[in-house]
Amino acid sequence: MKLSISRESLLKRLQAVMGVVERRQTMPILANVLLATDQSELTVTATDLEVELVARTDSVDVQASGEITVPGRKLLDICRALPDGASLSLQLDGDRLTIKSGRSRFVLSTLPAADFPVIDDINAGSRLTLSQDEIGKLLDKTHFAMAQQDVRYYLNGLLLEVGGGRLRAVATDGHRLALSEIEIDSDGEQQVIIPRKGVLELQRLLGNADEIELAIGPNHIRAKLGGIQFTSKLIDGRFPDYERVIPKPDKNILSADREDLRHALQRAAILSNEKYRGVRLELNGGRIVIQANNPDQEEAQDEIEADYKGDEFEIGFNVNYVLDALGAVESDSVEIGFVDANSSCLIHAPGVEQTQYVVMPMRL
């Protein structure tokens, strides 16, 4: 293998894939990246066995094709340390890769490319083409409700559901739920769970292309955006029947200015219990009273004007869950529907059914 490439071109590809390279690996080869060339293209591949990233470039002069794996972090650091505009030559000699740039010379150890785990065909059942904005909004509006290291492993990810002319994303940690959907052209039906790391990595990659090609298989999901290919394993599990937990309140509807409510909750949260983060909402006609206290006998109370129609009662929530939902609502006002003091509430923009948030109450 022998090639010449600009510093910027190689650096860009390494930065695109390095997010999945762990510093501490049980398998040494997972700390490496796979460099592979054909007559006109260089591909850089990294994986942690859960997520695989492949970045391609044809801005390369290949004198001899081949493939090899080299330590990813070290190659990245070398590229970063070289001056802007530098040109690099890479040549494989036996089991060593020699990198030259100007008067600088580096020799890296290698491991055989044949030992590098690569995900080939994913047997896609559904194929979709979406704009970056569409998939970006779906993930932004739902990802924060995913669980972290929950024993119910199927909650440590995001449900992607294709069917009925729509693509729906759902996340829940058992205490709150986020749902968002967009209309698409699709015939088949499929439901898969993308692991947390895959969701976060895909979000990081958005911005590399205007359009994204999604392919969903029985065990993997693959996205192609620009010169980057993202592949993630899917969580093998059954997602809860989320539609059952979405309340449908027909009375007890609160309408308020989203920013006013958000700021009032943030102020009251200062003196909430640091562990449970509970706040109490007192619903009463044209105003809403927000209260919080903590084990040090400190108290906070705030009040804002609101339009509330329904029964008068008090209800407690984890303030972080409500703030997350309010932060994701894209409108000046927000509508919150309540069933009673012991049931979950439904948060959404007025008249918008495509994006909804459910928050369970707390006993305070």
Summary of the structure (lengths in Angstrom):
residues: 364
radius of gyration: 25.3
end to end distance: 66.4
largest distance: 79.3
contacts: 1181
relative contact order: 0.11
helix: 23%
strand: 43%
